[in-house]
Amino acid sequence: MNNQQLLIAVLIIAYVFSPTLLNWMINPEGSWLRPYIIWFFMILAAVFVYQPWRKDDQP
């Protein structure tokens, strides 16, 4: 699976689960760090998708 297919799959999954995640994130009885958990996983996914090195590029 190349990066373009992975990105399309992630966008479709995000579109399907966004209402549930939004309700979970803004729930007033929830923890204050819920939005930061979402952002952490988004940044982590971006690091893995857009890493500048590949296994076949290494010496």
MOPAC internal coordinates of N, CA, C and O (Angstrom, degrees):
PM7 1SCF
backbone

  N    0.0000 0     0.00 0     0.00 0    0    0    0
  C    1.4596 1     0.00 0     0.00 0    1    0    0
  C    1.5336 1   107.63 1     0.00 0    2    1    0
  O    1.2310 1   120.83 1   -55.27 1    3    2    1
  N    1.3154 1   116.02 1   124.73 1    3    2    1
  C    1.4598 1   118.49 1   179.37 1    5    3    2
  C    1.5303 1   110.35 1   -86.41 1    6    5    3
  O    1.2310 1   121.15 1    -3.30 1    7    6    5
  N    1.3339 1   115.41 1   176.70 1    7    6    5
  C    1.4640 1   120.32 1  -174.87 1    9    7    6
  C    1.5218 1   112.98 1   -64.75 1   10    9    7
  O    1.2310 1   120.08 1   146.43 1   11   10    9
  N    1.3215 1   117.45 1   -33.57 1   11   10    9
  C    1.4599 1   119.95 1  -178.32 1   13   11   10
  C    1.5274 1   110.65 1   -68.36 1   14   13   11
  O    1.2310 1   120.12 1   137.58 1   15   14   13
  N    1.3089 1   117.38 1   -42.42 1   15   14   13
  C    1.4584 1   120.37 1   177.64 1   17   15   14
  C    1.5258 1   111.03 1   -66.05 1   18   17   15
  O    1.2310 1   120.34 1   141.38 1   19   18   17
  N    1.3321 1   116.95 1   -38.62 1   19   18   17
  C    1.4532 1   121.04 1   178.17 1   21   19   18
  C    1.5290 1   110.70 1   -64.19 1   22   21   19
  O    1.2310 1   120.54 1   137.37 1   23   22   21
  N    1.3189 1   116.56 1   -42.63 1   23   22   21
  C    1.4574 1   120.46 1   179.08 1   25   23   22
  C    1.5252 1   111.44 1   -63.88 1   26   25   23
  O    1.2310 1   120.01 1   138.70 1   27   26   25
  N    1.3077 1   117.58 1   -41.30 1   27   26   25
  C    1.4696 1   121.13 1   178.04 1   29   27   26
  C    1.5239 1   110.36 1   -63.91 1   30   29   27
  O    1.2310 1   120.26 1   138.10 1   31   30   29
  N    1.3281 1   117.10 1   -41.90 1   31   30   29
  C    1.4618 1   120.61 1   178.54 1   33   31   30
  C    1.5223 1   111.32 1   -63.99 1   34   33   31
  O    1.2310 1   120.07 1   138.56 1   35   34   33
  N    1.3191 1   117.47 1   -41.44 1   35   34   33
  C    1.4691 1   120.79 1   178.71 1   37   35   34
  C    1.5235 1   111.04 1   -65.67 1   38   37   35
  O    1.2310 1   120.08 1   140.41 1   39   38   37
  N    1.3263 1   117.46 1   -39.59 1   39   38   37
  C    1.4636 1   119.96 1   178.74 1   41   39   38
  C    1.5232 1   112.02 1   -65.97 1   42   41   39
  O    1.2310 1   120.25 1   141.25 1   43   42   41
  N    1.3194 1   117.13 1   -38.75 1   43   42   41
  C    1.4711 1   119.98 1   177.56 1   45   43   42
  C    1.5219 1   110.66 1   -65.79 1   46   45   43
  O    1.2310 1   120.30 1   136.33 1   47   46   45
  N    1.3337 1   117.04 1   -43.67 1   47   46   45
  C    1.4663 1   120.65 1   178.18 1   49   47   46
  C    1.5233 1   110.44 1   -63.46 1   50   49   47
  O    1.2310 1   120.13 1   138.09 1   51   50   49
  N    1.3273 1   117.35 1   -41.91 1   51   50   49
  C    1.4617 1   120.80 1   178.59 1   53   51   50
  C    1.5275 1   111.21 1   -63.23 1   54   53   51
  O    1.2310 1   120.47 1   140.77 1   55   54   53
  N    1.3246 1   116.70 1   -39.23 1   55   54   53
  C    1.4624 1   120.36 1   178.97 1   57   55   54
  C    1.5295 1   111.51 1   -64.95 1   58   57   55
  O    1.2310 1   120.65 1   140.32 1   59   58   57
  N    1.3221 1   116.37 1   -39.68 1   59   58   57
  C    1.4642 1   120.31 1  -178.48 1   61   59   58
  C    1.5311 1   111.36 1   -70.12 1   62   61   59
  O    1.2310 1   120.47 1   138.01 1   63   62   61
  N    1.3305 1   116.70 1   -41.99 1   63   62   61
  C    1.4586 1   120.17 1  -174.69 1   65   63   62
  C    1.5261 1   114.44 1   -95.67 1   66   65   63
  O    1.2310 1   119.20 1  -179.06 1   67   66   65
  N    1.3136 1   119.13 1     0.94 1   67   66   65
  C    1.4651 1   120.50 1  -177.04 1   69   67   66
  C    1.5258 1   113.79 1   -62.86 1   70   69   67
  O    1.2310 1   117.94 1   140.14 1   71   70   69
  N    1.3328 1   121.53 1   -39.86 1   71   70   69
  C    1.4723 1   118.20 1   178.40 1   73   71   70
  C    1.5295 1   112.70 1   -63.07 1   74   73   71
  O    1.2310 1   120.51 1   139.88 1   75   74   73
  N    1.3215 1   116.63 1   -40.12 1   75   74   73
  C    1.4624 1   119.79 1   178.99 1   77   75   74
  C    1.5196 1   110.96 1   -66.45 1   78   77   75
  O    1.2310 1   120.26 1   136.05 1   79   78   77
  N    1.3285 1   117.12 1   -43.95 1   79   78   77
  C    1.4563 1   120.26 1   179.41 1   81   79   78
  C    1.5183 1   111.60 1   -65.51 1   82   81   79
  O    1.2310 1   120.16 1   142.05 1   83   82   81
  N    1.3153 1   117.30 1   -37.95 1   83   82   81
  C    1.4610 1   120.00 1   179.48 1   85   83   82
  C    1.5190 1   111.02 1   -65.51 1   86   85   83
  O    1.2310 1   120.18 1   135.86 1   87   86   85
  N    1.3279 1   117.26 1   -44.14 1   87   86   85
  C    1.4655 1   119.94 1   177.35 1   89   87   86
  C    1.5195 1   111.68 1   -63.68 1   90   89   87
  O    1.2310 1   120.19 1   141.06 1   91   90   89
  N    1.3273 1   117.24 1   -38.94 1   91   90   89
  C    1.4570 1   121.29 1   178.26 1   93   91   90
  C    1.5236 1   111.14 1   -66.27 1   94   93   91
  O    1.2310 1   121.06 1   141.81 1   95   94   93
  N    1.3460 1   115.57 1   -38.19 1   95   94   93
  C    1.4575 1   120.56 1  -175.94 1   97   95   94
  C    1.5284 1   112.35 1   -71.70 1   98   97   95
  O    1.2310 1   119.70 1   142.17 1   99   98   97
  N    1.3393 1   118.18 1   -37.83 1   99   98   97
  C    1.4633 1   120.24 1  -174.64 1  101   99   98
  C    1.5210 1   113.41 1   -99.67 1  102  101   99
  O    1.2310 1   120.04 1  -169.67 1  103  102  101
  N    1.3091 1   117.54 1    10.33 1  103  102  101
  C    1.4578 1   121.27 1   178.64 1  105  103  102
  C    1.5338 1   109.42 1   -61.84 1  106  105  103
  O    1.2310 1   119.38 1   -56.05 1  107  106  105
  N    1.3410 1   118.78 1   123.95 1  107  106  105
  C    1.4587 1   120.58 1  -176.17 1  109  107  106
  C    1.5342 1   113.88 1   -65.76 1  110  109  107
  O    1.2310 1   119.75 1   154.75 1  111  110  109
  N    1.3181 1   118.08 1   -25.25 1  111  110  109
  C    1.4534 1   119.84 1   179.18 1  113  111  110
  C    1.5264 1   112.39 1   -84.84 1  114  113  111
  O    1.2310 1   119.95 1   179.45 1  115  114  113
  N    1.3122 1   117.71 1    -0.55 1  115  114  113
  C    1.4527 1   121.58 1  -176.45 1  117  115  114
  C    1.5128 1   112.71 1   -84.67 1  118  117  115
  O    1.2310 1   121.66 1    -3.59 1  119  118  117
  N    1.3009 1   114.43 1   176.41 1  119  118  117
  C    1.4530 1   121.93 1   179.84 1  121  119  118
  C    1.5248 1   110.45 1   -73.42 1  122  121  119
  O    1.2310 1   120.52 1   -26.99 1  123  122  121
  N    1.3341 1   116.61 1   153.01 1  123  122  121
  C    1.4586 1   121.34 1  -178.55 1  125  123  122
  C    1.5189 1   112.13 1   -71.56 1  126  125  123
  O    1.2310 1   119.68 1   162.26 1  127  126  125
  N    1.3260 1   118.22 1   -17.74 1  127  126  125
  C    1.4581 1   119.02 1  -175.35 1  129  127  126
  C    1.5196 1   113.85 1   -95.40 1  130  129  127
  O    1.2310 1   119.37 1  -173.11 1  131  130  129
  N    1.2961 1   118.81 1     6.89 1  131  130  129
  C    1.4703 1   121.21 1   179.47 1  133  131  130
  C    1.5291 1   113.74 1   -58.18 1  134  133  131
  O    1.2310 1   119.00 1   134.63 1  135  134  133
  N    1.3251 1   119.51 1   -45.37 1  135  134  133
  C    1.4759 1   117.50 1   178.27 1  137  135  134
  C    1.5252 1   112.64 1   -61.68 1  138  137  135
  O    1.2310 1   120.66 1   147.10 1  139  138  137
  N    1.3300 1   116.35 1   -32.90 1  139  138  137
  C    1.4516 1   119.82 1  -179.73 1  141  139  138
  C    1.5241 1   111.60 1   -71.39 1  142  141  139
  O    1.2310 1   119.68 1   151.04 1  143  142  141
  N    1.3078 1   118.22 1   -28.96 1  143  142  141
  C    1.4621 1   121.39 1   175.61 1  145  143  142
  C    1.5259 1   109.65 1   -65.15 1  146  145  143
  O    1.2310 1   120.56 1   135.54 1  147  146  145
  N    1.3272 1   116.54 1   -44.46 1  147  146  145
  C    1.4626 1   120.89 1   178.08 1  149  147  146
  C    1.5319 1   110.34 1   -60.56 1  150  149  147
  O    1.2310 1   120.21 1   132.73 1  151  150  149
  N    1.3320 1   117.20 1   -47.27 1  151  150  149
  C    1.4553 1   120.72 1  -179.67 1  153  151  150
  C    1.5200 1   111.46 1   -63.63 1  154  153  151
  O    1.2310 1   119.84 1   142.04 1  155  154  153
  N    1.3236 1   117.91 1   -37.96 1  155  154  153
  C    1.4632 1   120.97 1   178.68 1  157  155  154
  C    1.5235 1   111.00 1   -60.02 1  158  157  155
  O    1.2310 1   120.19 1   133.68 1  159  158  157
  N    1.3312 1   117.25 1   -46.32 1  159  158  157
  C    1.4546 1   119.88 1  -179.50 1  161  159  158
  C    1.5236 1   112.04 1   -68.82 1  162  161  159
  O    1.2310 1   119.88 1   147.99 1  163  162  161
  N    1.3208 1   117.83 1   -32.01 1  163  162  161
  C    1.4628 1   119.96 1   176.49 1  165  163  162
  C    1.5258 1   111.12 1   -67.23 1  166  165  163
  O    1.2310 1   120.18 1   138.01 1  167  166  165
  N    1.3210 1   117.25 1   -41.99 1  167  166  165
  C    1.4602 1   121.40 1   178.53 1  169  167  166
  C    1.5238 1   110.21 1   -67.03 1  170  169  167
  O    1.2310 1   120.43 1   138.62 1  171  170  169
  N    1.3178 1   116.78 1   -41.38 1  171  170  169
  C    1.4551 1   120.99 1   178.74 1  173  171  170
  C    1.5302 1   111.33 1   -62.42 1  174  173  171
  O    1.2310 1   120.30 1   138.53 1  175  174  173
  N    1.3143 1   117.04 1   -41.47 1  175  174  173
  C    1.4692 1   120.73 1   177.49 1  177  175  174
  C    1.5284 1   110.50 1   -64.80 1  178  177  175
  O    1.2310 1   119.97 1   140.39 1  179  178  177
  N    1.3225 1   117.67 1   -39.61 1  179  178  177
  C    1.4680 1   120.61 1   178.99 1  181  179  178
  C    1.5203 1   111.44 1   -64.71 1  182  181  179
  O    1.2310 1   120.24 1   142.68 1  183  182  181
  N    1.3204 1   117.15 1   -37.32 1  183  182  181
  C    1.4670 1   120.41 1   178.24 1  185  183  182
  C    1.5225 1   110.26 1   -63.15 1  186  185  183
  O    1.2310 1   120.09 1   136.29 1  187  186  185
  N    1.3227 1   117.43 1   -43.71 1  187  186  185
  C    1.4600 1   120.09 1  -178.64 1  189  187  186
  C    1.5248 1   112.23 1   -71.77 1  190  189  187
  O    1.2310 1   119.75 1   144.76 1  191  190  189
  N    1.3062 1   118.09 1   -35.24 1  191  190  189
  C    1.4669 1   120.13 1  -178.78 1  193  191  190
  C    1.5245 1   111.48 1   -75.15 1  194  193  191
  O    1.2310 1   119.87 1   140.16 1  195  194  193
  N    1.3124 1   117.86 1   -39.84 1  195  194  193
  C    1.4582 1   121.07 1  -173.93 1  197  195  194
  C    1.5164 1   113.10 1  -106.92 1  198  197  195
  O    1.2310 1   119.77 1  -150.78 1  199  198  197
  N    1.3072 1   118.05 1    29.22 1  199  198  197
  C    1.4612 1   119.23 1   177.44 1  201  199  198
  C    1.5273 1   109.84 1   -66.66 1  202  201  199
  O    1.2310 1   120.18 1   -40.01 1  203  202  201
  N    1.3284 1   117.27 1   139.99 1  203  202  201
  C    1.4611 1   119.87 1  -173.64 1  205  203  202
  C    1.5206 1   114.20 1   -77.07 1  206  205  203
  O    1.2310 1   119.55 1   167.21 1  207  206  205
  N    1.2992 1   118.46 1   -12.79 1  207  206  205
  C    1.4573 1   120.55 1  -178.50 1  209  207  206
  C    1.5174 1   110.86 1  -109.46 1  210  209  207
  O    1.2310 1   121.40 1   -25.65 1  211  210  209
  N    1.2924 1   114.92 1   154.35 1  211  210  209
  C    1.4546 1   121.90 1   176.31 1  213  211  210
  C    1.5299 1   107.11 1  -129.45 1  214  213  211
  O    1.2310 1   120.06 1   -19.89 1  215  214  213
  N    1.3036 1   117.49 1   160.11 1  215  214  213
  C    1.4620 1   120.54 1  -177.76 1  217  215  214
  C    1.5203 1   111.72 1   -64.53 1  218  217  215
  O    1.2310 1   119.67 1   142.94 1  219  218  217
  N    1.3266 1   118.23 1   -37.06 1  219  218  217
  C    1.4518 1   120.18 1  -179.20 1  221  219  218
  C    1.5291 1   112.70 1   -80.69 1  222  221  219
  O    1.2310 1   119.18 1   171.21 1  223  222  221
  N    1.3315 1   119.16 1    -8.79 1  223  222  221
  C    1.4561 1   122.36 1   177.51 1  225  223  222
  C    1.5198 1   112.35 1   -89.07 1  226  225  223
  O    1.2310 1   119.69 1   165.24 1  227  226  225
  N    1.3016 1   118.20 1   -14.76 1  227  226  225
  C    1.4610 1   121.27 1  -176.70 1  229  227  226
  C    1.5260 1   109.67 1   -79.43 1  230  229  227
  O    1.2310 1   120.53 1   -33.95 1  231  230  229
  N    1.3425 1   116.59 1   146.05 1  231  230  229
  C    1.4816 1   119.61 1  -179.47 1  233  231  230
  C    1.5043 1   112.27 1   -69.99 1  234  233  231
  O    1.2310 1   120.10 1   180.00 1  235  234  233

